[in-house]
């Protein structure tokens, strides 16, 4: 059952992340979050099947998705919050 959940998570969130990141609209940033959400499923499956190469690339992907979340979601949010604080 856990394998089915993991494969479903990879399919839904992995596919969604690539689709969103490839968009030109402003909501493409949510692709990085979807990709990050997919990683526990990916890492679990790689670990369960003793696929060390896939597990290691999964860690690299996780790092990359975190960079995207930081650069495209967190940083703009933080800057907007600082601007709002300066306008008061």
PyMOL commands that set and color helices and strands:
alter all, ss='L'
color gray80, all
select helices_A, chain A and resi 2-21+26-48+52-86
alter helices_A, ss='H'
color red, helices_A
deselect
rebuild
show_as cartoon
